[in-house]
Amino acid sequence: MKKWLVIPILLITLTGCWDRDEIEEEAFVVAIGLDESESGNGLLITYQIANPQAGIPNTGGRKEKSSIITTFNAPNFLTARDLANAYIARKINFSHAKTIVMSEALAKKKEGYKYLTAGLRDSGIRRDIKLIVSREKASEFIHNNNPMLETRPHKFFDLIAGRWKETGLVPFSNMMKFIQKFEKKEDGFLAIYASTNEYKENKEGNEDDYLPGQINRQGGANPAELIGSAVFKNGLMVGTLTGEETRFAMILRQRSETKYMGSTFPDPVNPEYRVAAKLNKHLATNVKMHTKKDPLVIDVHIPLSLEVHGIPSGVNYVTNKEKQELLRNAIKTDLEEKFHSLIKKSQEEYGVNLFNWSHVARRNFLNLPEYKAFNLSKKYPKAKVNVNVEVIFTGFGIKLNPHNYQDAKRQGEF
């Protein structure tokens, strides 16, 4: 009996590599583009495929391009991979694909989310793959994207989409979150908004009040800009948010990973200047829903701390308590007006809450049937939302602290 038990165990150690794939036989897709088919049926799919030999010395790879880009028509997302292998010798591999770029035109049609949800059925597609909506065709965006600082094409998408935690100018956007919001049909979904084109309506805004293609800039090499959000309701794109509005949407959510944001505010004493500060949401946003009231009443309390970094006007907000209180009230009023404006936009223009407040509403009901009968999606557009912003100053920077104020005053800086 012992011999018969040992033999099967030994057989396991003797298994071969029958299912192995050689790296030289793989074509690693790093970005996938989705557009409307020109024929009206199916999709126009773009693959950006990494070239693993590019940049490697002594192999001739230094002269090769870092990636190749191919665009073709396909009936659907799932069969496109096999179709691409009709003219690409290597096996198409999605294990390194971290970005899907969908054109705005496709995102506004119901076919768009059907193709996206079908894509997740492919076992090779990662569930955390980033979702980007481009103002132009996705194929055009991928072709025009030319990051000069990154030799590997996937690195640009990894780095710039990862900046959302630091700046809040783009939302946290991946396919899993999109599917969750689509199936629940209670909260809106925000996707990264991008463009490689320059639009005529580009403007002189503040540090974050832009859509992609509007930033007035010179140089930078790469024409791609990722700023703001594409707003989705029930799987369809219904509008956009600027970078500033995206930041405020993140703050209005109870829990947001983005905590530190560089921002400027109008100087209440000298409106020609703006006070520069680092904004920090040091505590979770407190949201209370009075579900028994008609119309629905929502109270939002936002705790914010500011570290002032620059006062170009030279007004003494550092040691003058009265002027400091004036600045605090001015910033509080400015923020509350902008929060109210964004909430009104979500109610009247888009008819969907963008702040994940369905999680708050659920707490007021004993079971799921009661919550569904309440129908938050229908009541939110008519809800009365009260916003209170608590602003505290945590510092005025090394250059403007009280110890240096007297020296600065003697030098004529104040």
VODRENLUM-673146 format. One record per residue (C-alpha): x, y, z; residue number from 1; residue in one letter. Coordinates in nm, 4 decimals. Each point is the difference from the previous one (the first is absolute). Layout:
N
          x          y          z     n   res
          X          Y          Z   NUM     a
...
! end
This chain:
414
          x          y          z     n   res
     0.0000     0.0000     0.0000     1     m
     0.2858     0.2376     0.0814     2     k
     0.1518    -0.0584    -0.3433     3     k
    -0.3293     0.0747    -0.1720     4     w
    -0.0326     0.3241     0.1990     5     l
     0.3526     0.1160    -0.0801     6     v
    -0.0282    -0.0551    -0.3767     7     i
    -0.2795     0.2606    -0.0611     8     p
     0.1874     0.2547     0.2102     9     i
     0.3128    -0.0510    -0.2088    10     l
    -0.2021     0.0403    -0.3187    11     l
    -0.0936     0.3537     0.1065    12     i
     0.3678     0.0980     0.0194    13     t
     0.0549    -0.1372    -0.3516    14     l
    -0.2578     0.2188    -0.1731    15     t
     0.1359     0.1880    -0.3002    16     g
    -0.0365     0.3552    -0.1323    17     c
    -0.2679    -0.0865    -0.2530    18     w
    -0.1856     0.3324     0.0527    19     d
     0.3005     0.2318     0.0123    20     r
     0.0222     0.3147    -0.2137    21     d
     0.3358     0.1368    -0.1062    22     e
     0.0401     0.3759     0.0516    23     i
     0.1305     0.0348    -0.3566    24     e
    -0.3342    -0.1328    -0.1230    25     e
    -0.2130     0.2548     0.1909    26     e
    -0.1306     0.3393    -0.1150    27     a
    -0.0718     0.2003     0.3162    28     f
    -0.2807     0.2525    -0.0446    29     v
     0.0438     0.2996     0.2336    30     v
    -0.2973     0.2137    -0.1104    31     a
    -0.3308    -0.0793    -0.1700    32     i
    -0.2017     0.2598    -0.1935    33     g
    -0.3741    -0.0292    -0.0700    34     l
    -0.1796     0.2027    -0.2705    35     d
    -0.3162    -0.0224    -0.2001    36     e
     0.0413    -0.2139    -0.3088    37     s
    -0.0009     0.2011    -0.3218    38     e
    -0.2278    -0.2618    -0.1543    39     s
    -0.2534     0.0413     0.2813    40     g
     0.0388    -0.3581     0.1268    41     n
     0.2347    -0.1151     0.2718    42     g
     0.3033     0.1913     0.1217    43     l
     0.3063     0.1772    -0.1269    44     l
     0.2676    -0.1404     0.2323    45     i
     0.3513     0.1322     0.0534    46     t
     0.2800    -0.1981     0.1616    47     y
     0.3225     0.1599     0.1184    48     q
     0.2464    -0.2872     0.0226    49     i
     0.3280     0.0349     0.1904    50     a
     0.3254    -0.0849    -0.1709    51     n
     0.2106    -0.1764     0.2674    52     p
     0.3215     0.0418    -0.1999    53     q
    -0.0217     0.3769    -0.0393    54     a
     0.2809     0.1836     0.1768    55     g
     0.2001    -0.3134     0.0818    56     i
     0.3677     0.0488    -0.0943    57     p
     0.1954    -0.2449    -0.2154    58     n
    -0.3176    -0.1430    -0.1517    59     t
    -0.0815     0.2646    -0.2566    60     g
    -0.2992     0.0939     0.2152    61     g
     0.1155     0.3557     0.0583    62     r
    -0.1136     0.0892    -0.3488    63     k
    -0.3395    -0.1675     0.0367    64     e
    -0.3225     0.1685     0.1117    65     k
    -0.1162    -0.0638     0.3549    66     s
    -0.3387    -0.1202    -0.1231    67     s
    -0.2128    -0.0637    -0.3056    68     i
    -0.3595     0.1193    -0.0384    69     i
    -0.2568    -0.1813    -0.2091    70     t
    -0.3680     0.0839    -0.0614    71     t
    -0.2565    -0.2355    -0.1520    72     f
    -0.3718    -0.0740    -0.0154    73     n
    -0.1360    -0.2852     0.2099    74     a
    -0.3512    -0.1299     0.0726    75     p
     0.0526     0.0247     0.3762    76     n
     0.2576     0.0297     0.2756    77     f
     0.0521    -0.3720     0.0545    78     l
     0.0642    -0.1116    -0.3580    79     t
     0.2335     0.2909    -0.0749    80     a
     0.3022    -0.1745     0.1499    81     r
    -0.0293    -0.2989    -0.2313    82     d
    -0.0584     0.2268    -0.2981    83     l
     0.3184     0.1960     0.0768    84     a
     0.1977    -0.3253    -0.0113    85     n
    -0.0916    -0.0286    -0.3669    86     a
     0.2819     0.2461    -0.0736    87     y
     0.1973     0.0176     0.3280    88     i
     0.2168    -0.3078     0.0360    89     a
     0.0413     0.0158     0.3760    90     r
    -0.2743    -0.1056     0.2405    91     k
    -0.2018     0.3000     0.1230    92     i
     0.0395     0.0275     0.3780    93     n
    -0.2033     0.2356     0.2228    94     f
     0.1827    -0.0730     0.3267    95     s
     0.1796     0.3383    -0.0180    96     h
    -0.2960     0.2000    -0.1331    97     a
    -0.0788     0.2600     0.2667    98     k
    -0.1929     0.2594    -0.2012    99     t
    -0.3153     0.0049    -0.2113   100     i
    -0.0613     0.3207    -0.1954   101     v
    -0.3578     0.0538    -0.1167   102     m
    -0.1029     0.2836    -0.2281   103     s
    -0.2587     0.2469     0.1289   104     e
    -0.2229    -0.0756    -0.2996   105     a
    -0.0162    -0.3697     0.0922   106     l
    -0.0362     0.0705     0.3738   107     a
    -0.3213     0.1945    -0.0694   108     k
    -0.1646    -0.3007    -0.1690   109     k
    -0.1457    -0.3072     0.1673   110     k
     0.2214    -0.2210    -0.2149   111     e
     0.2975     0.1409     0.1886   112     g
    -0.0705    -0.1567     0.3381   113     y
    -0.1117    -0.3231    -0.1680   114     k
     0.3423    -0.0370    -0.1585   115     y
     0.1740     0.0915     0.3261   116     l
    -0.1913    -0.2518     0.2098   117     t
     0.0639    -0.2677    -0.2638   118     a
     0.3722     0.0758     0.0184   119     g
     0.0167    -0.0988     0.3656   120     l
    -0.1145    -0.3498    -0.0911   121     r
     0.3396    -0.0538    -0.1610   122     d
     0.2138    -0.1742     0.2612   123     s
     0.3062     0.1887    -0.1235   124     g
    -0.1420     0.3458     0.0824   125     i
     0.0964     0.1347     0.3416   126     r
    -0.2890     0.1175     0.2174   127     r
     0.1979     0.3031     0.1168   128     d
     0.0719     0.1203    -0.3538   129     i
    -0.0295     0.3820    -0.0162   130     k
    -0.2826     0.1574    -0.2006   131     l
     0.0734     0.3226    -0.1911   132     i
    -0.2509     0.1910    -0.2154   133     v
     0.1578     0.2044    -0.2814   134     s
    -0.1640     0.3055    -0.1566   135     r
     0.1200    -0.1169    -0.3429   136     e
     0.0155    -0.3511    -0.1448   137     k
     0.1784    -0.2483     0.2230   138     a
     0.2227    -0.1052    -0.2908   139     s
     0.0966     0.3643    -0.0545   140     e
     0.0784     0.0459     0.3697   141     f
     0.2238    -0.3091     0.0131   142     i
     0.1820     0.0981    -0.3205   143     h
     0.0558     0.3600     0.1144   144     n
     0.1078    -0.0872     0.3522   145     n
     0.3768     0.0421     0.0007   146     n
     0.1532     0.0028     0.3504   147     p
     0.3602     0.1145    -0.0422   148     m
     0.1137    -0.0882     0.3524   149     l
    -0.1172    -0.3622    -0.0098   150     e
     0.1695    -0.2552    -0.2231   151     t
    -0.2705    -0.2582     0.0738   152     r
    -0.3530     0.0882    -0.1200   153     p
    -0.1807    -0.1537     0.2987   154     h
     0.1972     0.2098     0.2491   155     k
    -0.1676     0.3257    -0.1047   156     f
    -0.3495    -0.1337     0.0752   157     f
     0.1170    -0.1483     0.3298   158     d
     0.1623     0.3213     0.1201   159     l
    -0.2450     0.2658    -0.1153   160     i
    -0.3150    -0.1890     0.1039   161     a
     0.1674    -0.0615     0.3353   162     g
     0.0237     0.3743     0.0608   163     r
    -0.3674     0.0048     0.1054   164     w
     0.0995    -0.0783     0.3576   165     k
     0.2241     0.3053     0.0086   166     e
    -0.1868     0.2612    -0.2017   167     t
    -0.3643    -0.1111    -0.0244   168     g
    -0.0151     0.1437    -0.3534   169     l
    -0.1185    -0.3368    -0.1332   170     v
    -0.2187    -0.2573     0.1784   171     p
     0.0852    -0.3544     0.0998   172     f
    -0.1352    -0.1817    -0.3045   173     s
     0.0182    -0.3693    -0.0813   174     n
    -0.2201    -0.2613    -0.1622   175     m
    -0.1050    -0.1702     0.3237   176     m
    -0.1343     0.3273     0.1433   177     k
    -0.1806     0.0698    -0.3278   178     f
    -0.1748    -0.3374     0.0049   179     i
    -0.0970     0.0376     0.3661   180     q
    -0.1569     0.3424    -0.0562   181     k
    -0.1721    -0.1177    -0.3174   182     f
    -0.1611    -0.2990     0.1715   183     e
    -0.1114     0.1970     0.3074   184     k
    -0.1451     0.2905    -0.2051   185     k
     0.0008     0.2228     0.3097   186     e
     0.3199     0.2060    -0.0213   187     d
     0.1649     0.1635    -0.2955   188     g
     0.3436    -0.1069    -0.1191   189     f
     0.2917     0.2312    -0.0789   190     l
     0.2558    -0.1085    -0.2604   191     a
     0.3313     0.1634    -0.0873   192     i
    -0.0498     0.2596    -0.2758   193     y
     0.2815     0.0540    -0.2517   194     a
     0.0959     0.1490    -0.3340   195     s
     0.2998     0.0541    -0.2266   196     t
    -0.1675     0.2828    -0.1935   197     n
     0.0042     0.3710     0.0739   198     e
    -0.3475     0.1491     0.0122   199     y
    -0.0940     0.3547    -0.0920   200     k
    -0.1758     0.0567     0.3286   201     e
     0.3288    -0.0272     0.1927   202     n
    -0.0014     0.2660     0.2663   203     k
     0.1900     0.1813     0.2699   204     e
    -0.1329    -0.1811     0.3040   205     g
     0.1329    -0.0665     0.3441   206     n
     0.2259    -0.2937     0.0799   207     e
    -0.2697    -0.2647    -0.0512   208     d
    -0.3008     0.1481    -0.1805   209     d
     0.0634    -0.1724    -0.3334   210     y
    -0.1146    -0.2805    -0.2243   211     l
     0.2605    -0.1932    -0.2042   212     p
     0.1239     0.2021    -0.2953   213     g
    -0.0717     0.3346     0.1689   214     q
     0.3221     0.0559     0.1928   215     i
     0.2016     0.2911    -0.1386   216     n
     0.3515    -0.1360    -0.0123   217     r
     0.3184     0.0019    -0.2006   218     q
     0.2267    -0.3001    -0.0304   219     g
    -0.0502    -0.3178     0.1972   220     g
     0.0583    -0.2072    -0.3155   221     a
    -0.2914    -0.2374     0.0541   222     n
    -0.3351     0.1414    -0.1221   223     p
    -0.2021    -0.2312     0.2289   224     a
    -0.1825     0.1648     0.2907   225     e
    -0.1898    -0.1915     0.2697   226     l
    -0.2120     0.2328     0.2120   227     i
    -0.3632    -0.0055     0.1092   228     g
    -0.2631    -0.2720    -0.0195   229     s
    -0.2465    -0.1586    -0.2378   230     a
    -0.3321    -0.0406     0.1859   231     v
    -0.1866    -0.3298    -0.0454   232     f
    -0.3618    -0.0698     0.0933   233     k
    -0.1270    -0.3577    -0.0369   234     n
     0.2953    -0.0854    -0.2223   235     g
    -0.0383     0.2982    -0.2372   236     l
     0.2169     0.3108    -0.0072   237     m
    -0.2225     0.3010     0.0704   238     v
     0.2478     0.2834     0.0585   239     g
     0.3363     0.1147     0.1313   240     t
     0.1632     0.1584     0.3044   241     l
     0.3038     0.2273    -0.0004   242     t
     0.3051    -0.0760     0.2091   243     g
    -0.1281     0.2320     0.2734   244     e
    -0.3438    -0.1623     0.0029   245     e
     0.1614    -0.3439     0.0126   246     t
     0.1948     0.1028     0.3082   247     r
    -0.3162     0.1225     0.1704   248     f
    -0.1840    -0.3208    -0.0918   249     a
     0.2756    -0.2007     0.1703   250     m
    -0.0237     0.2196     0.3127   251     i
    -0.3799    -0.0398     0.0175   252     l
     0.0409    -0.3756     0.0228   253     r
     0.0278    -0.1303     0.3543   254     q
     0.3238    -0.1806    -0.0651   255     r
     0.2416     0.1258    -0.2600   256     s
     0.3602    -0.1001    -0.0540   257     e
     0.0878     0.3468    -0.1279   258     t
     0.0807     0.2114     0.3030   259     k
     0.2585     0.2628    -0.0898   260     y
    -0.0782     0.2452    -0.2798   261     m
     0.1845     0.3159    -0.1012   262     g
    -0.2521     0.2773    -0.0549   263     s
    -0.0433     0.3779    -0.0045   264     t
    -0.2767     0.2238     0.1344   265     f
    -0.0952     0.3665    -0.0641   266     p
     0.1700     0.2395     0.2390   267     d
    -0.2879     0.1729     0.1865   268     p
     0.2025     0.3191     0.0621   269     v
     0.1540     0.0276    -0.3448   270     n
    -0.2076    -0.2004    -0.2557   271     p
     0.2639     0.0484    -0.2702   272     e
     0.2049    -0.2701     0.1707   273     y
    -0.0658    -0.3568     0.1084   274     r
     0.1198    -0.1672     0.3189   275     v
     0.1823    -0.3301    -0.0599   276     a
    -0.0623    -0.2853     0.2428   277     a
     0.0200    -0.3764     0.0402   278     k
    -0.3464    -0.1428     0.0623   279     l
    -0.0389    -0.3068     0.2202   280     n
    -0.3120    -0.1941     0.0981   281     k
     0.1271    -0.1197     0.3359   282     h
    -0.3252    -0.1760     0.0990   283     l
    -0.2708    -0.1857    -0.1894   284     a
    -0.2862     0.2031    -0.1458   285     t
    -0.3043    -0.0329     0.2262   286     n
    -0.3177    -0.0621    -0.2018   287     v
    -0.3436    -0.0381     0.1603   288     k
    -0.3178    -0.0838    -0.1905   289     m
    -0.3425     0.0796     0.1392   290     h
    -0.1862    -0.2613    -0.2025   291     t
    -0.3337     0.0558     0.1769   292     k
    -0.0214     0.3586    -0.1199   293     k
    -0.1615     0.0923    -0.3292   294     d
     0.1831     0.1270    -0.1932   295     p
     0.3095    -0.1871     0.1103   296     l
     0.2417     0.2087     0.2126   297     v
     0.3750    -0.0654    -0.0029   298     i
     0.2388     0.1685     0.2433   299     d
     0.3682    -0.0020    -0.0956   300     v
     0.2802     0.1092     0.2320   301     h
     0.3473     0.0273    -0.1560   302     i
     0.3033     0.0439     0.2293   303     p
     0.2896     0.1629    -0.1860   304     l
     0.3389     0.1233     0.1159   305     s
     0.2135     0.2455    -0.1944   306     l
     0.3694     0.0683     0.0111   307     e
     0.0569     0.3388    -0.1603   308     v
     0.3051     0.0014    -0.2272   309     h
    -0.0143     0.3383    -0.1672   310     g
    -0.1602     0.3436     0.0459   311     i
     0.1017     0.1990    -0.3122   312     p
    -0.1992     0.3062     0.1066   313     s
     0.2192     0.0424     0.3097   314     g
    -0.3011     0.0349     0.2305   315     v
     0.0837    -0.1021     0.3579   316     n
    -0.2103    -0.3128     0.0578   317     y
     0.2753    -0.1506     0.2154   318     v
    -0.0225     0.1956     0.3259   319     t
    -0.3086     0.2156    -0.0535   320     n
    -0.2816    -0.2114     0.1444   321     k
    -0.2780     0.2169    -0.1439   322     e
     0.1352    -0.0288    -0.3544   323     k
     0.0640    -0.3690     0.0577   324     q
    -0.3656    -0.0474     0.0898   325     e
    -0.0965     0.2022    -0.3079   326     l
     0.2062    -0.2366    -0.2165   327     l
    -0.1509    -0.3051     0.1676   328     r
    -0.3580     0.1180    -0.0610   329     n
     0.0803     0.0948    -0.3610   330     a
     0.1425    -0.3465    -0.0731   331     i
    -0.2930    -0.1677     0.1780   332     k
    -0.2532     0.1996    -0.2065   333     t
     0.1873    -0.0633    -0.3263   334     d
     0.0147    -0.3761     0.0611   335     l
    -0.3631    -0.0312     0.1092   336     e
    -0.1175     0.1840    -0.3135   337     e
     0.2021    -0.2334    -0.2215   338     k
    -0.1233    -0.3112     0.1811   339     f
    -0.3614     0.1172    -0.0356   340     h
     0.0575     0.0746    -0.3691   341     s
     0.1359    -0.3512    -0.0633   342     l
    -0.2856    -0.1664     0.1911   343     i
    -0.2546     0.2070    -0.1936   344     k
     0.1676    -0.1043    -0.3252   345     k
    -0.0190    -0.3676     0.0985   346     s
    -0.3703     0.0369     0.0848   347     q
    -0.1286     0.2158    -0.2847   348     e
     0.2284    -0.0878    -0.2934   349     e
     0.0918    -0.3625     0.0655   350     y
    -0.2712    -0.1188     0.2418   351     g
     0.2364    -0.2291     0.1887   352     v
     0.2064     0.0275     0.3176   353     n
     0.3729    -0.0137    -0.0671   354     l
     0.1105    -0.0281     0.3611   355     f
    -0.0806    -0.3624     0.0985   356     n
    -0.2733     0.1155     0.2383   357     w
    -0.2055    -0.3160    -0.0539   358     s
     0.2189    -0.1603     0.2697   359     h
    -0.1281     0.2630     0.2452   360     v
    -0.3659    -0.0506    -0.0948   361     a
     0.0183    -0.3768     0.0544   362     r
     0.0688     0.0468     0.3711   363     r
    -0.3478     0.1459     0.0529   364     n
    -0.1812    -0.3212    -0.0996   365     f
    -0.0311    -0.3393     0.1638   366     l
     0.0084    -0.2082    -0.3171   367     n
     0.0637     0.0207    -0.3720   368     l
    -0.3659     0.0001    -0.1135   369     p
    -0.0673     0.3089     0.2156   370     e
     0.3011     0.1759    -0.1455   371     y
    -0.0969    -0.0806    -0.3595   372     k
    -0.3548     0.1228     0.0651   373     a
     0.1461     0.3320     0.1158   374     f
     0.1490     0.0499    -0.3525   375     n
     0.2924     0.2348     0.0688   376     l
     0.0696     0.0477    -0.3716   377     s
    -0.3413     0.1611    -0.0456   378     k
     0.0127     0.2146     0.3147   379     k
     0.3556     0.1301    -0.0274   380     y
    -0.0614     0.2560    -0.2812   381     p
    -0.2607     0.1758     0.2182   382     k
     0.1884    -0.0329     0.3294   383     a
     0.0979     0.3010     0.2098   384     k
     0.3724    -0.0162     0.0691   385     v
     0.1598     0.2105     0.2754   386     n
     0.3780     0.0330    -0.0092   387     v
     0.2097     0.1272     0.2886   388     n
     0.3762     0.0361    -0.0452   389     v
     0.2213     0.0190     0.3074   390     e
     0.3296     0.1738    -0.0791   391     v
     0.2966    -0.0004     0.2355   392     i
     0.3500     0.1349    -0.0627   393     f
     0.2850    -0.2346     0.0867   394     t
     0.2839     0.2346    -0.0942   395     g
     0.1221     0.2810    -0.2190   396     f
     0.3220    -0.1529    -0.1269   397     g
     0.3588     0.0541     0.1085   398     i
     0.0363     0.3283    -0.1894   399     k
    -0.3083     0.1571     0.1553   400     l
    -0.0023    -0.1288     0.3572   401     n
    -0.0304     0.2525     0.2876   402     p
     0.3696    -0.0315     0.0935   403     h
     0.1058     0.1369    -0.3377   404     n
    -0.2745     0.2596    -0.0255   405     y
     0.1809     0.2852     0.1739   406     q
     0.3066    -0.0466    -0.2199   407     d
    -0.2210    -0.0079    -0.3091   408     a
    -0.1789     0.3170     0.1143   409     k
     0.3270     0.1870     0.0485   410     r
     0.1048    -0.1031    -0.3507   411     q
    -0.3176     0.1461    -0.1447   412     g
    -0.1662    -0.3286    -0.0939   413     e
    -0.3161     0.0995     0.1925   414     f
! end
